Amino acid sequence: MTTRNLTKTAAPEAPADEVKTVHVTSALGAGMETITLSHHLNIEGISYLPGAKVRVPSDYARRLRRQGYVART
């Protein structure tokens, strides 16, 4: 039996105030927002743990809020 090497994960030992910028396809000129994830999320091959702060385009942040991935603050 072999074990799979999981994709890259956001390091839990990283400082809590560190914000990763995520580059996803979005409309030109879309602003960026910083969000805190409430669930595990895989964005373009990188896994982010709950509580991770990521900077994403505004339209992507809106979609994540509708789907319940953004923590309520």
OpenMM code with the backbone's topology and positions (N, CA, C; nanometers):
from openmm import Vec3, app, unit

residues = "MET THR THR ARG ASN LEU THR LYS THR ALA ALA PRO GLU ALA PRO ALA ASP GLU VAL LYS THR VAL HIS VAL THR SER ALA LEU GLY ALA GLY MET GLU THR ILE THR LEU SER HIS HIS LEU ASN ILE GLU GLY ILE SER TYR LEU PRO GLY ALA LYS VAL ARG VAL PRO SER ASP TYR ALA ARG ARG LEU ARG ARG GLN GLY TYR VAL ALA ARG THR".split()
positions = [
    Vec3(0.0837, -0.1170, 0.0000),
    Vec3(0.0000, 0.0000, 0.0000),
    Vec3(0.0890, 0.1244, 0.0000),
    Vec3(0.0561, 0.2176, -0.0834),
    Vec3(0.1353, 0.3402, -0.0905),
    Vec3(0.0544, 0.4563, -0.0354),
    Vec3(0.1251, 0.5543, 0.0121),
    Vec3(0.0571, 0.6746, 0.0596),
    Vec3(0.0782, 0.7844, -0.0418),
    Vec3(-0.0274, 0.8597, -0.0631),
    Vec3(-0.0183, 0.9691, -0.1586),
    Vec3(0.0405, 1.0911, -0.0911),
    Vec3(0.1220, 1.1608, -0.1650),
    Vec3(0.1756, 1.2867, -0.1162),
    Vec3(0.0708, 1.3935, -0.1445),
    Vec3(0.0105, 1.4469, -0.0402),
    Vec3(-0.0945, 1.5463, -0.0572),
    Vec3(-0.0372, 1.6736, -0.1173),
    Vec3(-0.1260, 1.7512, -0.1792),
    Vec3(-0.0820, 1.8766, -0.2401),
    Vec3(-0.0300, 1.9713, -0.1339),
    Vec3(0.0334, 2.0768, -0.1787),
    Vec3(0.0892, 2.1751, -0.0863),
    Vec3(-0.0210, 2.2287, 0.0045),
    Vec3(0.0083, 2.2457, 0.1321),
    Vec3(-0.0892, 2.3007, 0.2257),
    Vec3(-0.0352, 2.4278, 0.2866),
    Vec3(-0.1279, 2.5115, 0.3279),
    Vec3(-0.0870, 2.6325, 0.3989),
    Vec3(-0.0293, 2.5876, 0.5323),
    Vec3(0.0895, 2.6317, 0.5621),
    Vec3(0.1592, 2.5855, 0.6822),
    Vec3(0.0885, 2.6327, 0.8085),
    Vec3(0.0542, 2.5390, 0.8990),
    Vec3(-0.0115, 2.5805, 1.0223),
    Vec3(0.0786, 2.6630, 1.1129),
    Vec3(0.2112, 2.6508, 1.0967),
    Vec3(0.3018, 2.7276, 1.1803),
    Vec3(0.3246, 2.8691, 1.1270),
    Vec3(0.2617, 2.9038, 1.0147),
    Vec3(0.2751, 3.0382, 0.9597),
    Vec3(0.2050, 3.1376, 1.0522),
    Vec3(0.2542, 3.2595, 1.0598),
    Vec3(0.1910, 3.3593, 1.1456),
    Vec3(0.0453, 3.3811, 1.1059),
    Vec3(-0.0406, 3.4006, 1.2040),
    Vec3(-0.1836, 3.4151, 1.1801),
    Vec3(-0.2156, 3.5404, 1.0992),
    Vec3(-0.1303, 3.6433, 1.1084),
    Vec3(-0.1586, 3.7676, 1.0373),
    Vec3(-0.1060, 3.7674, 0.8937),
    Vec3(-0.0425, 3.6595, 0.8516),
    Vec3(0.0082, 3.6503, 0.7153),
    Vec3(-0.1076, 3.6238, 0.6200),
    Vec3(-0.1159, 3.7003, 0.5116),
    Vec3(-0.2237, 3.6872, 0.4150),
    Vec3(-0.1636, 3.6444, 0.2823),
    Vec3(-0.2106, 3.5320, 0.2302),
    Vec3(-0.1638, 3.4830, 0.1010),
    Vec3(-0.2513, 3.5434, -0.0084),
    Vec3(-0.1916, 3.5846, -0.1192),
    Vec3(-0.2674, 3.6346, -0.2334),
    Vec3(-0.2885, 3.5204, -0.3306),
    Vec3(-0.4135, 3.4990, -0.3670),
    Vec3(-0.4507, 3.3907, -0.4571),
    Vec3(-0.4762, 3.4509, -0.5946),
    Vec3(-0.4185, 3.3926, -0.6963),
    Vec3(-0.4379, 3.4407, -0.8323),
    Vec3(-0.5326, 3.3470, -0.9045),
    Vec3(-0.6559, 3.3912, -0.9218),
    Vec3(-0.7551, 3.3154, -0.9963),
    Vec3(-0.8038, 3.4020, -1.1106),
    Vec3(-0.8596, 3.3387, -1.2107),
    Vec3(-0.9103, 3.4119, -1.3254),
    Vec3(-1.0310, 3.4942, -1.2831),
    Vec3(-1.0277, 3.6227, -1.3114),
    Vec3(-1.1390, 3.7107, -1.2758),
    Vec3(-1.1473, 3.8234, -1.3782),
    Vec3(-1.2511, 3.9028, -1.3635),
    Vec3(-1.2697, 4.0165, -1.4531),
    Vec3(-1.1571, 4.1175, -1.4345),
    Vec3(-1.1225, 4.1854, -1.5410),
    Vec3(-1.0196, 4.2877, -1.5323),
    Vec3(-1.0659, 4.4014, -1.4432),
    Vec3(-0.9772, 4.4540, -1.3656),
    Vec3(-1.0085, 4.5668, -1.2803),
    Vec3(-1.0832, 4.5314, -1.1531),
    Vec3(-1.1031, 4.4017, -1.1276),
    Vec3(-1.1726, 4.3623, -1.0046),
    Vec3(-1.0836, 4.3916, -0.8852),
    Vec3(-1.1423, 4.4472, -0.7803),
    Vec3(-1.0671, 4.4762, -0.6585),
    Vec3(-1.0340, 4.3476, -0.5848),
    Vec3(-0.9447, 4.3579, -0.4883),
    Vec3(-0.9054, 4.2418, -0.4087),
    Vec3(-0.9629, 4.2558, -0.2688),
    Vec3(-0.9995, 4.1421, -0.2076),
    Vec3(-1.0512, 4.1391, -0.0713),
    Vec3(-0.9755, 4.0348, 0.0082),
    Vec3(-0.9594, 4.0597, 0.1376),
    Vec3(-0.9001, 3.9620, 0.2280),
    Vec3(-1.0132, 3.8917, 0.3001),
    Vec3(-1.0144, 3.7589, 0.2929),
    Vec3(-1.1195, 3.6805, 0.3572),
    Vec3(-1.0562, 3.5783, 0.4509),
    Vec3(-1.1327, 3.5318, 0.5483),
    Vec3(-1.0903, 3.4262, 0.6387),
    Vec3(-1.1755, 3.3041, 0.6076),
    Vec3(-1.1108, 3.1929, 0.5779),
    Vec3(-1.1836, 3.0720, 0.5392),
    Vec3(-1.2435, 3.0014, 0.6597),
    Vec3(-1.3638, 2.9489, 0.6424),
    Vec3(-1.4291, 2.8736, 0.7492),
    Vec3(-1.4170, 2.7231, 0.7259),
    Vec3(-1.3777, 2.6830, 0.6068),
    Vec3(-1.3633, 2.5421, 0.5716),
    Vec3(-1.2336, 2.5226, 0.4934),
    Vec3(-1.1895, 2.3978, 0.4839),
    Vec3(-1.0738, 2.3635, 0.4012),
    Vec3(-1.1093, 2.3939, 0.2564),
    Vec3(-1.0186, 2.4545, 0.1824),
    Vec3(-1.0443, 2.4906, 0.0437),
    Vec3(-0.9186, 2.4686, -0.0384),
    Vec3(-0.9347, 2.4131, -0.1574),
    Vec3(-0.8250, 2.3904, -0.2502),
    Vec3(-0.8419, 2.4895, -0.3649),
    Vec3(-0.7472, 2.5822, -0.3793),
    Vec3(-0.7519, 2.6814, -0.4861),
    Vec3(-0.6296, 2.6632, -0.5733),
    Vec3(-0.6516, 2.6263, -0.6981),
    Vec3(-0.5453, 2.6080, -0.7976),
    Vec3(-0.4311, 2.5224, -0.7456),
    Vec3(-0.4639, 2.4090, -0.6837),
    Vec3(-0.3635, 2.3133, -0.6401),
    Vec3(-0.3024, 2.3394, -0.5039),
    Vec3(-0.3423, 2.4458, -0.4371),
    Vec3(-0.2900, 2.4757, -0.3040),
    Vec3(-0.4041, 2.4624, -0.2039),
    Vec3(-0.3824, 2.3846, -0.0989),
    Vec3(-0.4839, 2.3641, 0.0033),
    Vec3(-0.4689, 2.4684, 0.1131),
    Vec3(-0.5816, 2.5270, 0.1517),
    Vec3(-0.5848, 2.6248, 0.2602),
    Vec3(-0.6697, 2.5674, 0.3725),
    Vec3(-0.6201, 2.5770, 0.4937),
    Vec3(-0.6890, 2.5241, 0.6103),
    Vec3(-0.7916, 2.6243, 0.6627),
    Vec3(-0.8912, 2.5770, 0.7402),
    Vec3(-0.9865, 2.6701, 0.8013),
    Vec3(-0.9117, 2.7718, 0.8877),
    Vec3(-0.9540, 2.8966, 0.8798),
    Vec3(-0.8887, 3.0037, 0.9555),
    Vec3(-0.7810, 3.0759, 0.8769),
    Vec3(-0.7445, 3.0231, 0.7600),
    Vec3(-0.6418, 3.0878, 0.6777),
    Vec3(-0.6979, 3.2171, 0.6192),
    Vec3(-0.6140, 3.3204, 0.6152),
    Vec3(-0.6539, 3.4466, 0.5538),
    Vec3(-0.5931, 3.4505, 0.4148),
    Vec3(-0.6793, 3.4715, 0.3153),
    Vec3(-0.6335, 3.4773, 0.1768),
    Vec3(-0.6890, 3.6027, 0.1106),
    Vec3(-0.6135, 3.6529, 0.0165),
    Vec3(-0.6537, 3.7720, -0.0588),
    Vec3(-0.6962, 3.7255, -0.1978),
    Vec3(-0.8230, 3.7491, -0.2318),
    Vec3(-0.8799, 3.7024, -0.3575),
    Vec3(-0.9533, 3.8171, -0.4269),
    Vec3(-0.9786, 3.8032, -0.5582),
    Vec3(-1.0584, 3.9049, -0.6277),
    Vec3(-1.1990, 3.9142, -0.5672),
    Vec3(-1.2603, 4.0308, -0.5745),
    Vec3(-1.3908, 4.0561, -0.5130),
    Vec3(-1.4994, 3.9611, -0.5612),
    Vec3(-1.5035, 3.9343, -0.6909),
    Vec3(-1.6087, 3.8456, -0.7419),
    Vec3(-1.5902, 3.7025, -0.6915),
    Vec3(-1.4668, 3.6580, -0.6766),
    Vec3(-1.4396, 3.5241, -0.6223),
    Vec3(-1.4756, 3.5184, -0.4738),
    Vec3(-1.4490, 3.6272, -0.4006),
    Vec3(-1.4856, 3.6343, -0.2592),
    Vec3(-1.6368, 3.6259, -0.2438),
    Vec3(-1.7100, 3.6924, -0.3317),
    Vec3(-1.8563, 3.6877, -0.3273),
    Vec3(-1.9074, 3.5456, -0.3495),
    Vec3(-1.8485, 3.4749, -0.4449),
    Vec3(-1.8896, 3.3357, -0.4700),
    Vec3(-1.8579, 3.2466, -0.3509),
    Vec3(-1.7419, 3.2677, -0.2884),
    Vec3(-1.7067, 3.1875, -0.1710),
    Vec3(-1.8012, 3.2148, -0.0546),
    Vec3(-1.8452, 3.3409, -0.0380),
    Vec3(-1.9402, 3.3733, 0.0681),
    Vec3(-2.0725, 3.3002, 0.0473),
    Vec3(-2.1223, 3.2993, -0.0766),
    Vec3(-2.2486, 3.2308, -0.1079),
    Vec3(-2.2396, 3.0819, -0.0801),
    Vec3(-2.1236, 3.0230, -0.1009),
    Vec3(-2.1060, 2.8798, -0.0831),
    Vec3(-2.0711, 2.8419, 0.0605),
    Vec3(-2.0530, 2.9398, 0.1480),
    Vec3(-2.0276, 2.9132, 0.2888),
    Vec3(-1.8824, 2.8904, 0.3254),
    Vec3(-1.7886, 2.9314, 0.2408),
    Vec3(-1.6469, 2.9115, 0.2696),
    Vec3(-1.5840, 3.0240, 0.3491),
    Vec3(-1.6536, 3.1364, 0.3620),
    Vec3(-1.5960, 3.2509, 0.4325),
    Vec3(-1.6518, 3.2561, 0.5738),
    Vec3(-1.5624, 3.2702, 0.6711),
    Vec3(-1.6029, 3.2760, 0.8123),
    Vec3(-1.6748, 3.4073, 0.8399),
    Vec3(-1.7759, 3.3998, 0.9219),
    Vec3(-1.8471, 3.5219, 0.9633),
    Vec3(-1.7650, 3.5920, 1.0692),
    Vec3(-1.7499, 3.7225, 1.0541),
    Vec3(-1.6720, 3.7976, 1.1530),
    Vec3(-1.7551, 3.9073, 1.2141),
] * unit.nanometer
topology = app.Topology()
chain = topology.addChain("A")
for resn in residues:
    res = topology.addResidue(resn, chain)
    for name in ("N", "CA", "C"):
        topology.addAtom(name, app.Element.getBySymbol(name[0]), res)
